Amino acid sequence: MTIQFTTNDLESQWMPFTANKDFKANPRLLVKADGMYYESHEGGRILDGSAGLFCVAAGHGRKEIRDAIYAALEQLDYAPPFQMGHPLSFEAARKVARILPDHMNHVFFTNSGSESVDTALKIAMAYHYARNDKQRTRFVGRQRAYHGMNFGGLSVGGMVKNREVFGPGLPGVLHMRHTWSKDDRFVDGEPETGADKAEDLQGFVDTFGAETIACCIVEPVAGSTGCLPPPKGYLKRLREICDANGILLVFDEVITGFGRLGTPFADEKFGVKADIVTLAKALSNGTVAMGGVAVSDEVYETIISSAGPTAVEFFHGYTYSGSVPAAAACCAAMDIYEREGLFENAARLSGAFGEMVHSMKEFDVVTDIRSIGLLAGIDLAADGKPGKRGYDLLKALYANGLLIKLTGDCALLSPPLICEEKHIDEIGTILRNTLKAI
Ligand SMILES: Cc1ncc(COP(=O)(O)O)c(C=O)c1O
C-alpha cells in the first residue's frame, strides 16, 4: 500500500515529542503491522526493534486482542468507574495480579504511564496520611529518570531537556545521582560498581529527616534515558534505607514490567520488592491507552481501612480508569503472555540479543553500550549539536527498514518479546550497515 501525503494533510495534528516541521516535510507513517514488522505508507517493510514504543510485547496484529476489544464493545461501550463498575476491569486486575509479585494483589487503573506515576506519588502520600504521618510529603527521584510528562512525574524525573521549560515542578522533591559511570562502559547487565550511590537517599534522610519523605521512586532499569541497569546491590541498598526510615519504595516499571527484563517484574530479576509498581505500555500490548498502579497488600489495606464503611477511601481517579476496551485488551494480553511464555522467551533470547548489541562496539562512533534482558542502549558520539547524530540515525535506520527509539544520541532497542534469533540477526545487520554509513 503506497499513500502520498502532502504537508497540508498533516498540518492539523501537533505531534508529541516530534520535530513537527521536519516530519511533515518528510513523513514517516506506519499504516499496517503484523508480528515483528510494520509497513510504511511508502510500502516499505520495517522491522520493529522497539516494540512500538516499548509497548507491543506480544507483537503486532494480535487477533485475540482485537477480537476481545470488539466483543467487549459490542456488549458494553462505557461504564462510569466512580461508584460503578463493569466486570471486565475486575477481571483485568485479577489477571494482572496473578503476574505481579506475590505481595501485590491490587491494581488501580489509569490511562498512561504518566498518570500511573502521578497516581503512585499520590498513593504514597495517602498511605502516610492514613497512618497519621502527614508530614511525609517529599518525594525522592533521580537524575536522568523518566517518569512521564505530567507534573508529578516531571518533578521526580531528571531528564534535563524535558524539565527545561516547565519551571520548578512540585516543591520538596530531591534527586539522587544517576547511576551511569564512564568507568563502567560496555557492560552487559548490572555494573559491578556504583551501589554506593544509593547512599544519596540516606543523605536526604540525614539532612531533611525521614519523617518528611513519602517515597523514593526509581525505574529499576532507567529506560528512556538510555537503558541504565542498576549497579549490583544498588536497589537492595535503597530498599534497606527505605525500610529503616518508613519510606515507600516505588518502582516505575512502565518499560520493565511484563517481561522486558526476562522476568515478569523487576523484583524477580534483582531480588528487591517495591511497595508500589507503576504499569502501562505492555499492559494492553499497546492497543488501547492504559496504565495501572500495583500496590502491596500493606499499602492497600492501610488506605482502605482508614475510611468509614461508606466513605470514599482515595480521592483520585480518571474517567477512563479501566475502560471497557482497555480492560478487554489487558485481559487478552495477559492471557497471551502466559500462554506463549513470552517472559521466558525474553530471558532465553537475552544472551543473543546482548551479544548482537555489544558487537556494535567495533564502531568508533559508539561510545558506550548497555543491555539487560531485551533492552539496550547504544550511545553515539555527538555530531556537533547534541541529538543531531541520533536523529540522523533514526531516519537512516527507518530508510533501511528498522524502527528503534532514539533519545538524544542514544539508540534504544527493545524488540517485541515474540522475537526470534533471526530477528535479532536482522536488527544487527541493519544496525551495522547503517552505522557503517553514518
Ligand atoms: C519509566 C516510564 N514511566 C512513565 C512513562 C510515561 O508513560 P506514558 O508515555 O504512557 O505517559 C514512560 C514512558 O516511556 C516510562 O518509560
The ligand as a Tripos MOL2 file, in Angstrom:
@<TRIPOS>MOLECULE
LIG
   16    16     1     0     0
SMALL
NO_CHARGES

@<TRIPOS>ATOM
      1 C1          9.5090    4.5920   33.1110 C.3       1 LIG1
      2 C2          8.4200    5.3750   32.4590 C.ar      1 LIG1
      3 N1          7.4990    5.9710   33.2090 N.ar      1 LIG1
      4 C3          6.4690    6.6630   32.6680 C.ar      1 LIG1
      5 C4          6.3580    6.7980   31.3120 C.ar      1 LIG1
      6 C5          5.2460    7.5880   30.7220 C.3       1 LIG1
      7 O1          4.3540    6.7930   30.0640 O.3       1 LIG1
      8 P1          3.2700    7.4320   29.0630 P.3       1 LIG1
      9 O2          4.0120    7.9260   27.8750 O.co2     1 LIG1
     10 O3          2.3510    6.2850   28.7840 O.co2     1 LIG1
     11 O4          2.5880    8.5300   29.8080 O.co2     1 LIG1
     12 C6          7.3040    6.1860   30.4780 C.ar      1 LIG1
     13 C7          7.2190    6.2920   29.0180 C.2       1 LIG1
     14 O5          8.0810    5.8880   28.2910 O.2       1 LIG1
     15 C8          8.3590    5.4660   31.0710 C.ar      1 LIG1
     16 O6          9.3130    4.8960   30.3280 O.3       1 LIG1
@<TRIPOS>BOND
     1     1     2 1
     2     2     3 ar
     3     2    15 ar
     4     3     4 ar
     5     4     5 ar
     6     5     6 1
     7     5    12 ar
     8     6     7 1
     9     7     8 1
    10     8     9 2
    11     8    10 1
    12     8    11 1
    13    12    13 1
    14    12    15 ar
    15    13    14 2
    16    15    16 1
@<TRIPOS>SUBSTRUCTURE
     1 LIG1         1 GROUP 0 **** ****
